[in-house]
């Protein structure tokens, strides 16, 4: 699908300081430009320096990095981002079976909490205000214990990790995944309920338009209903490619985010159309996600913003 004309470009207002609560700070109805980030998850096998260079070259405000603390040189990433004139917006945490906050084995849960703490430490070093959290492992589609037990374990683990992250200036963002990747938390209303139960103040909930296109009756309506709790947003089209490559209409989605005064980053999390996207990335042949989709994603969304500005 051809990339639309980028339309009018304008600079976003300066964002809040690192670690500050970013949701709800935009004046409702203001069409000041959003801040955009690109998730380096899909840049498989590439040194982070090349990823940062690409994101900066195409006009992004920030990069979202992959949450593998043992593989992250946080100080180097911070230096590279500073040199490129961008920031690190967030960390996309990776929830494997060994990182399951709702697991019946207390040792597994403790390891999962420690993982989130390690990610928070890396985020603080890189100046990233947000780390992404999901209560259980990706691709775990059935519970291992009664629902009330799993929820209690998840709340306790998220609370412990959040209390650790707070003095570091790091916020947690509870992300909903679609039913084919997780049984635990699929819609914003579920994330909102779980977040409120933690009692935490540093963070909130997260919608991903790909997952939401499967689970929500209306993406825009869900953002409007839960806008006060929005910490972070992932963007992808219906096929998980760059906006403009699928059939989602991003106009109403962006308008909803404007209407609720969303101030956080819009971060593109794009992945191959495969039952095993990580295997597809390892196999190669996904070059479209590098320069082409990195450019198309931000051009398309800037065009959407410019069209909405014309109606104000």
Secondary structure, DSSP 8 states (H G I E B T S, - for coil): -----------------TTS--TT-S-TT-----EEEEEGGGSTT--HHHHHHHHHHTT-SEEEEEE-GGG--HHHHHHHHHHHT-EEEEEEE---TTS-TT-SSHHHHHHHHHHHHHHHHHHHHHT--EEEE-SS-TTB-S-SS-HHHHHHHHHHHHHHHHHHHHTTT-EEEEE---TTTBSS--SHHHHHHHHHHHT--SEEEEEEHHHHHHH-S-HHHHHHHHGGGEEEEEE--TTSS-TTSSS--HHHHHHHHHHTT--SEEEE----SSTTHHHHHHH---GGGTHHHHHHHHHHHHHHHHHHHTT-
